[in-house]
Amino acid sequence: MAILETESLVKRFGSLTAVDDFTISLETGNVFGLLGPNGAGKSTVIKILTTLIPPTSGRGFIAGYDVVRRASEVRRHIGYVPQLISADGHLTGYENLLITAKLYDLPAGTRDQELRDALDFMGLSDAAGKLVRYYSGGMIRRLEIAQSMLHRPSMLFLDEPTIGLDPLARKMVWEHVQQLKSKYNTTILLTTHLMEEAERLCDLIAIMHLGKVVAIGTPDELKTAIGTENPTLDDVFIHFTGDSLESGGGYRDTARTRRTARRLG
Amino acid sequence: MTQPGHVEQPVGLANLPGAVLNYIRKTFVIVELETRKLVHDPIILLTRAVQPALWLLIFGQVIGRLRAFPTGEMDYVTFMTPGILAQSVLFISIFFGISVLWERDLGITHKLLVSPTPRTALVLGKALSAGVRGIAQAVVVYIIALLTGVKMNWNPMAILGVITTIIIAASFFSTFSMIIACLVKTRERFMGIGQVMTMPLFFASNAIYPISVMPSWLQVVSKVNPLTYVVDALRALMVQGGESMFGLGMDYGIMLAWTVVLVLIGGRVYPNVVR
């Protein structure tokens, strides 16, 4: 069954078309990677699907619910880890989870045990009582993923989950994402710049460029499609996005990315 | 263009009581969130206490000697003590909106908005938590009043009334602030507007002088100013011999009406902050 479906989503900001005719269908249990240069429209797609912004036209459905008209049902079915830091630095790791649990109506009787399990699953039990502002970048990301998974969403959105992390922390996040898939059969949509990340985690990849999906398929299909010998996913990326790797993303995007990177790093 | 498998039936009104209960519960989760932050970092409350202390200990003492204002049988420091409490509640609330912009820049707002929490419950929860900060200010003002010999009204019902007044006042000023923040969207613009708003609200009120000494045009302004009704209620409840000029019913009516209208607007504009 398709857990996520979109029909020609379009989002315009003034004269800029950030997302153009975005149509996909995603089966339960898949990990779907959205790749593209800065400003390609990846985060905008996520914001539409997570009910944060309405599309200019087109429709999106998660678990059968329209993301605009049935937004509150959609919110119960999704988890979201924004590119920015969403864990509250002024609270402890446990408190961050506790507040999330209460916002998602986890039953009080089993709540504490569930939170302990979630901390344990993410390897954060020892840091549970520490204020999050003293966490490392990798710990913050793992806490955020734990937060977003507490209510066992059928669909999880990860917006650049490893941005600003060192290789070791990145590897740990990858391992946890893979475990989410194997343990809970969670459908995951993630955005990334890293080809290695996409290759390791994703069953299906779409490459976005200037708001449009320019290629979609499994990593192997995409490699075959470009027709060169022994291509890497990097080659695929460059093939479909041309020389525009550095052309996208305005001042605001860049500032935000660097800020996130600095905070996590 | 409904397709098979897409869920379309609307939510009925049958579960209205449950929805109301859920709304209240979610509001208090947000209050809990903000209060827990304060508990981890109480220094914020201490630094906020400096300003009312200066007003009461320096400004109040000096102006009190002049006997410049017709405050009736009440001495000047007693007259201004409720006004300074109202002012400090105004000041902490009016800059509350900047926290919304911080949280937007961090991504915390995104997380809250993606959760199945009613938008106005997010706003109201934050507004009520500004009230928690306001109560901390009240404790400081009461201590200073004790030290300077102001005759406070220690009747428990009156104190309860003071607490209620502070929570409502903090709620509507902080919601007003959040609305401005959500509209201007940047910290720089917000700070400018915050500065511009506080002083007129303060001076065009009965906080540190009676309305009767104002020129007539300012009297009109002061009667539109919600701070006037906050001060009026506090003056009636906080100090011995205090009287309400407008009546507590009218004070609370105006304050509550402001709060409801602002929270409804706040719920509409809050999601805009991430767009």
Interface residues (C-beta under 8 A of the other chain):
Chain A: M1 E7 K47 T50 T51 L52 I53 R59 F61 G64 Y65 D66 R69 R70 S72 E73 R75 R76 I78 Y80 P82 Q83 L84 I85 S86 A87 D88 G89 H90 L91 T92 E95 I99 T100 K102 L103 Y104 D105 L131 Q147 R259 T260
Chain B: M1 G5 H6 V7 E8 N22 R25 K26 V29 E32 L33 R36 K37 H40 D41 D105 L106 G107 I108 H110 K111 L112 L113 V114 S115 P116 T117 P271 V274 R275
